[in-house]
């Protein structure tokens, strides 16, 4: 399978997921977890105006991704999806320089 097909496949929630409503308490818990994990207090999680099964992840005022809630077989997981645009990356020469 070509890499582009694989990347496209892993970015989408599987069709058999049971996507569920994300409530305020869950938003605060996941936000606290991400702030601790990334050691970044400017991470904010906000409800989406038209979607109830996911929330937006922000760093300051910049949108960085979406978290989907999945409840299946009595277990709940949160799937974080973040797209990185090639144009936002530093030039290759800047990262390949030897110190």
N, C-alpha and C positions, 0 to 999 in steps of 0.2 A: 504494500500500500504506500503511495507517495506520502511524503511528510506533510504536504499541504492538506491532504485528505485527513490524515491522523490529527493534525492540529485543529482542523475544523470540527472534527468529531468530538474531541475532548472538551471543546469550549461550550458545547451545548448540553443542557440537562438531558439525561436519558428520558425516553418517553414513559417509562414505567415508574418514575419517581412519583411519590405522593407529595407534591409541593403544598406547603401549609402556610397559614397566616403567621406573620411574625409580629408578636405583641411588644409593647413598650418595655417590659421587663427583659425580654430576650435581647432587644436592641441594646439596652444598657449593659447586660452581661457580656455580650459579644464585643461591644465597644471597649469595655474594661479589659477583656482578654487581649484584644489586638493592641491596645495601648501598652500593656505590660509586655507582650511578646516582642513588639517592635521598638519598645522604649521610646514611644513617641506620643506625647500628650495632645498633639493637635489632630489626632485621628478622631473623626466624628462619623457616626452612623445615623442616617436619616431615613425616615419612611419615604417610600415612593408614592407620589400622588395618585397614580392610576394602577399600581400593582400592590397586592397585599402579601404575595408569597416571597417577596424579596425586599432588600433595603439597599440604599446607596452608601458607598464608603467614600469619605472625603478626607483629605489631608489639608487642613485649613479650609480654604474655599475651593480647592481643586478636586474635582471628581476623579477618583482613581479606580473604582470598580463597583461590583454588585455582589451581594451575598444572597444566596438562595437557601431557604430552609427546606429540608427533606425529612419527612417522617415516614419511616417504613419499618414494619415488623416491630413496632414498639420502641424503636430507637430514633433519635433525632440527630441530624448532622447539619452543618452549615457549610455551604460550598462557596468559596470566595473566587470570583472570576475577575481578573485584571488584564486589560489589554495594554500593551506597550507599543506605541507607534515608533517605527524606525526613525522617523524624523526627530523624535525627542531624545534619541540616544546620542552620547558623545561620539565624535569622530573616532574611527578605529585607531588613527595615529596617536590620539590622546591616551588611549588605554594600553597601547603596545610599547610605549616609551619605557626604557629601562631606567631605574632610579640612579 
